[in-house]
Amino acid sequence: MPERKSFLLRADAAILEAMQRWANDDLRSLNAQVEFVLREALRKTGRLAPPTEAGGTGKAGREDAS
């Protein structure tokens, strides 16, 4: 299992409420929903590799062009 780290997130109350509703719809915790949204945004921008076949999350970071 990958190492997990904790950090404090300050966000507008309306954003947190919307994320909580979305999490409830998807049967996820708010924390899992925030992580899901961040992971999807990182993948879309090419900053996180797609998940591996074994179910991992891939490796973070970009390839060096040099």
Secondary structure, 3 states (H helix, E strand, C coil): CCCCCCCCCCCCHHHHHHHHHHHHHCCCCHHHHHHHHHHHHHHHCCCECCCCCCCCCCCECCCCCC
